[in-house]
């Protein structure tokens, strides 16, 4: 089903931010390495010639991880930032996997409309506003083959839970590793509540079901980063 543009990831990455993206996140390598390791495992039973949609592909980290492990897979990556795509294209070319990839400037609506064995979206969904999240998940659902797999990791938490203040302190430690300033740390609560579309795990799982997926299965958590997998029913 076709949705309006607000159901997509906003383009918040210019060339300067794109060039610095991987460098800024390098301090979180233990988390991203674990996430990619588990991503490879939960997709391990896909066909040897699987076709993978990467939503918000950014600098191509998930393609690099999957392409190395599964040499027969092909990839379509879509991202609203031309600058991020340029960095990703260079990295994929250097890794000698670009010939297996199609990189598209745009949003999930701009990806081919069907035929994917799996869709992957890592650290993207929390940029989608709450009112647009169902449309975002539905667009991904509709591009999968019957039984196709969706894997997502996103910032998720119940911001009104009694334990949230302690969770926020843990999340601040993550932000410090990524170069946060005292000013940005002071605004972190507001950023999670208003600038980002952070949903609780229960809300996220309910939206997946509403979009047409089977029961979401949690497979990853690192502080407020949570990952689920589900199949198209």
N, C-alpha and C positions, 0 to 999 in steps of 0.2 A: 504494500500500500504506500502511496506517495504522501509524504508529509512536508510541511512548510519548513523553511530554513531554520527557524528557532529550535528545531529538534536536533540540531547538529552541534558539533564541537566548535566553539568560537576560535578564531585565529588570533591567539595571544602571543605567538612566537615570531619575532622579527629575526633578521639575519644575525644580529649580535647575540640574541638569546639562543638561536639555533646553534651557533658555533660553540656557545658555552654550555649547552644543555648536558651533554655527556660528561664534560669536565666537572660541572657542578654536582652531578649525581654520582660521581665516581666514589665519593665517601660512603655511598649506600650500596656498594658492590656486593657485600655479603647478602643483603636483602634481595637485590635484583638477580643475583646468581641463583639463589634458592628458588625464587619465583620462576625463573626460566627453566631450571631443572625440573620443577614440578609440572610446569606447562608441557614440557616434552613428554613426561610420563603420562599425563592424563590424555594426551593425544596419540599415544604410541600405537593404538590399535586401528588408526585410520588406514585407508588403502595406501599402497606404496606410491601411487600416483595422485595423492590427494591434492585438492585445490583449496587454498587457504585464503580467506579474506582477513586483512589486518586493518582494523578501523582505528584511525588516529595513529598511523604507522610511525610518525615522527622521524627519528634518525635511523630507524630500521633495526633496532636491537632485537626485537622478537623474530624478525625474519632471519637475521644472522644466526640466532640460536637454533631455530628450527631447521633452516636450510643445511646447516652443518650435520645435524643428526639424521636428517631424512633427505637424501640426495635426489629422490624422485618427486618430491613435492614442488608445486608451483604456487606463486603468491601474487595476490593483488593487494596493494597497499594504497590507502586513501588518506589524505591529510589536507586540512584547509590552509596550511602554511607552506607556501612555495619554498621558503628558506629552509624549513625543516626537511622538506623533500630533497632539496639540493644536497644537504649534508648526508641524508640517507642514501641517495643515489651514489654519491662518491664512496661511501663506506661499502655498499653492496658491490660496487664495481671492483674495489680493492680486494674484496673477499672472493671475487670471481663467481658470484651468484646472481649478478644483475640480469643475466639472460633468462633466468627463471622467474623474473619479477616484472610486474606491470605496476608502475607508480602513477597514481592519479591525483591531480590537484582538485580537491573538493571535499565532499561530505559523504556519509554512508549512502545517501540517496543517489550519488553519482557513480557508485560502484555497479558492476553488472548485476542484473536483477535476480539471478538465480544460479544454482549449480555448484555451490560451495560445500565441501565436505566439513569445513569448520570455519568459524569466525573467531578472531582473537582481538580483544580490546583491552590493553593494559594501561591503567592510570589515565583513563580518558573520561569515563562516565561521570565523574564528579564535577566535570566542567559543564555538564548539561543541566539546565535548570530543572527543578522538580516537576514543573508542569509539562516539560517536554521529554521527560525521561521515558515514559511508556512508548512514545513514538520512536525514540531512538532504539530501544530494545526491539520494537516491532519491525523496524526497517532491517535490522540485522537478522531477525528470525526469518523474514520473508526471502532472504537471499540464500538460505541454507537448503540443501537437499532434505527430504524427509529423513529424520534420524540424525541430521547433521549436528555437530557439536558447537556450542558457544562457550567460550572461556573468557572471563573478565576479572580484572582486579581493579579495585577502586578504593578511594577513601570512603569509609563507611563507619558510622557509629551513631548511637542514640545520644544526641546532644543534650537531652533533658534527663538522662539517667543519673542516679546519685553518684555513680562512679566516674562520670564524665570529667569533672575537674582533675582527677588523677590521670585519666587518659590524656587530657590536654597537656599536662606536664610532661608526660612521656613523648607526646608528639612535638613539643617544643624542642626536646633534645634532638629529634630527627632534623628539625628545621635549622638548628644551630650547625649541624654537620653540613647542611646545604648552604650555609652562608647567611642565615637570617640576621637581621639587625635588631637591636632592642626595640625599635619602633614597630617592626613587622611582628615581633613576638607579642608585643602588647595588643596588637590587632588580630592575633591569630583566632581567638574565639569568634570575633565578628566575621572574619574571613570565611571560616567554616560554615557559619550560619547564613551569611548573606551573599558573599561573593561567589561561593561555590555551591553546588547542589549536593550537599552531603546528606545521604539518607541513612536511616537505620538499617541493619541487616534484615529485619522483618519486612520493612517497606520494599527493599530491593528485591527480596525473594518473591513477594506478592506481585510486584510489577513484572518480573520474569514470567510468572505463571499467567498473568493477564496478557502478556505478549504472545503466548502460545507455547512456551517451553514447558518441559516436564519439570519435576522437582529439582530445584537448584541444590547442588551438592557442594558444600564448602570444602576447599582443598588447600587454602593458604590464609595465614594471618600474620602480620608483623605490625604490632601496635594498631594503628587505625587503617592500615591497608589490608583489605580482605579480598579473597578470591573465591569465585564460584565457577562451577561448570554445570551445564545442562544440555539436554538434547531437544531438538525440534520434534514435537509430537505430531 
